[in-house]
Amino acid sequence: MPPRAVRAAAAHAFEVLRLHRVQAETLPENVGSQRALQAAGFTRYGLAPEYLRIAGAWRDHVMFQLLAPTDR
């Protein structure tokens, strides 16, 4: 997903759904998605060991978050 689409989804989450926080996780080797998240303003905040079972194996995931603007 390009950064523009990530930003649009986050804007919808904050403006329409009134969420406080948006969270996204990627596989550690998925550098393209990590760059897109960071370009959209997301901050990396951790690693979740064995977060999801994919193709029969528990996989670690890198965790990102974006908080709603504080001026709303």
PASEBA-1860 file (N, C-alpha, C; in nm, 3 decimals):
! residues 72
1> MPPRAVRA> 0.086/-0.118/0.000/0.000/0.000/0.000/0.090/0.124/0.000 ~ 0.072/0.214/-0.095/0.155/0.335/-0.099/0.125/0.427/0.021 ~ 0.224/0.511/0.056/0.204/0.602/0.170/0.076/0.685/0.158 ~ 0.040/0.725/0.036/-0.081/0.806/0.017/-0.204/0.729/0.063 ~ -0.212/0.602/0.031/-0.326/0.519/0.073/-0.325/0.498/0.224 ~ -0.206/0.482/0.282/-0.195/0.465/0.427/-0.243/0.592/0.497 ~ -0.200/0.707/0.445/-0.244/0.835/0.504/-0.395/0.852/0.494 ~ -0.453/0.813/0.380/-0.599/0.825/0.362/-0.673/0.734/0.459
9> AAAHAFEV> -0.625/0.613/0.477/-0.689/0.521/0.571/-0.679/0.574/0.713 ~ -0.564/0.628/0.750/-0.547/0.683/0.884/-0.637/0.805/0.904 ~ -0.647/0.891/0.804/-0.735/1.008/0.814/-0.879/0.964/0.836 ~ -0.924/0.863/0.765/-1.059/0.810/0.784/-1.077/0.757/0.927 ~ -0.978/0.685/0.975/-0.985/0.630/1.112/-0.998/0.741/1.215 ~ -0.925/0.850/1.196/-0.927/0.958/1.294/-1.047/1.050/1.277 ~ -1.078/1.088/1.153/-1.181/1.188/1.129/-1.323/1.130/1.130 ~ -1.342/1.012/1.072/-1.475/0.955/1.061/-1.504/0.861/1.179
17> LRLHRVQA> -1.413/0.770/1.204/-1.433/0.672/1.311/-1.396/0.725/1.449 ~ -1.326/0.839/1.451/-1.286/0.906/1.577/-1.197/0.817/1.664 ~ -1.114/0.736/1.601/-1.019/0.654/1.676/-0.907/0.740/1.731 ~ -0.846/0.695/1.837/-0.733/0.765/1.898/-0.600/0.715/1.842 ~ -0.598/0.590/1.798/-0.471/0.527/1.759/-0.497/0.428/1.647 ~ -0.404/0.424/1.552/-0.405/0.325/1.445/-0.277/0.244/1.458 ~ -0.289/0.114/1.448/-0.175/0.024/1.467/-0.159/-0.062/1.342 ~ -0.034/-0.092/1.306/-0.005/-0.180/1.193/0.117/-0.263/1.226
25> ETLPENVG> 0.116/-0.387/1.175/0.230/-0.475/1.196/0.276/-0.529/1.061 ~ 0.407/-0.554/1.049/0.463/-0.613/0.928/0.561/-0.723/0.967 ~ 0.583/-0.814/0.874/0.691/-0.910/0.893/0.823/-0.833/0.892 ~ 0.922/-0.875/0.969/1.048/-0.802/0.975/1.115/-0.781/0.839 ~ 1.099/-0.875/0.748/1.164/-0.861/0.617/1.084/-0.776/0.518 ~ 0.965/-0.730/0.556/0.881/-0.651/0.466/0.918/-0.503/0.477 ~ 1.035/-0.472/0.427/1.089/-0.337/0.438/1.006/-0.236/0.360 ~ 0.949/-0.276/0.248/0.866/-0.185/0.169/0.746/-0.134/0.246
33> SQRALQAA> 0.677/-0.223/0.315/0.562/-0.181/0.396/0.606/-0.095/0.513 ~ 0.719/-0.128/0.572/0.770/-0.047/0.683/0.802/0.094/0.637 ~ 0.862/0.106/0.520/0.892/0.240/0.465/0.764/0.317/0.436 ~ 0.663/0.250/0.381/0.536/0.317/0.353/0.471/0.366/0.481 ~ 0.473/0.285/0.585/0.416/0.326/0.714/0.491/0.446/0.770 ~ 0.623/0.440/0.767/0.702/0.551/0.820/0.681/0.678/0.738 ~ 0.670/0.665/0.606/0.645/0.782/0.520/0.508/0.843/0.549 ~ 0.415/0.763/0.597/0.281/0.811/0.632/0.275/0.864/0.775
41> GFTRYGLA> 0.387/0.864/0.846/0.390/0.922/0.980/0.385/0.822/1.094 ~ 0.377/0.694/1.064/0.375/0.592/1.169/0.511/0.582/1.235 ~ 0.511/0.545/1.362/0.632/0.527/1.441/0.646/0.380/1.478 ~ 0.766/0.328/1.459/0.793/0.191/1.503/0.805/0.192/1.655 ~ 0.736/0.099/1.721/0.742/0.100/1.867/0.774/-0.036/1.928 ~ 0.796/-0.138/1.846/0.832/-0.264/1.909/0.833/-0.382/1.814 ~ 0.860/-0.497/1.872/0.860/-0.624/1.801/0.772/-0.721/1.879 ~ 0.680/-0.785/1.809/0.592/-0.883/1.872/0.639/-1.022/1.833
49> PEYLRIAG> 0.705/-1.092/1.925/0.751/-1.228/1.893/0.633/-1.323/1.870 ~ 0.646/-1.406/1.769/0.545/-1.508/1.738/0.404/-1.449/1.737 ~ 0.387/-1.339/1.669/0.261/-1.263/1.669/0.149/-1.333/1.594 ~ 0.179/-1.386/1.474/0.078/-1.453/1.394/0.132/-1.583/1.338 ~ 0.042/-1.677/1.321/0.080/-1.805/1.259/0.054/-1.793/1.109 ~ 0.160/-1.802/1.030/0.151/-1.789/0.885/0.212/-1.914/0.822 ~ 0.135/-1.979/0.739/0.180/-2.101/0.669/0.237/-2.203/0.767 ~ 0.171/-2.215/0.882/0.210/-2.315/0.979/0.323/-2.277/1.073
57> AWRDHVMF> 0.374/-2.156/1.063/0.484/-2.113/1.150/0.448/-1.982/1.220 ~ 0.483/-1.973/1.348/0.462/-1.849/1.423/0.568/-1.749/1.378 ~ 0.522/-1.629/1.339/0.612/-1.528/1.283/0.614/-1.403/1.369 ~ 0.733/-1.349/1.389/0.749/-1.221/1.456/0.696/-1.109/1.365 ~ 0.654/-0.999/1.426/0.608/-0.882/1.350/0.664/-0.755/1.413 ~ 0.699/-0.660/1.326/0.740/-0.527/1.369/0.613/-0.445/1.387 ~ 0.606/-0.369/1.497/0.483/-0.297/1.533/0.499/-0.146/1.510 ~ 0.397/-0.087/1.449/0.396/0.057/1.421/0.266/0.116/1.474
65> QLLAPTDR> 0.269/0.246/1.506/0.147/0.314/1.551/0.146/0.457/1.500 ~ 0.026/0.512/1.492/0.004/0.652/1.460/-0.106/0.700/1.553 ~ -0.080/0.807/1.625/-0.178/0.863/1.718/-0.255/0.976/1.651 ~ -0.379/0.992/1.691/-0.463/1.100/1.638/-0.401/1.235/1.673 ~ -0.420/1.332/1.586/-0.374/1.468/1.620/-0.438/1.514/1.751 ~ -0.363/1.585/1.830/-0.412/1.627/1.962/-0.502/1.751/1.956 ~ -0.519/1.812/1.838/-0.597/1.935/1.828/-0.744/1.910/1.796 ~ -0.794/1.788/1.820/-0.935/1.764/1.789/-1.018/1.750/1.913
END
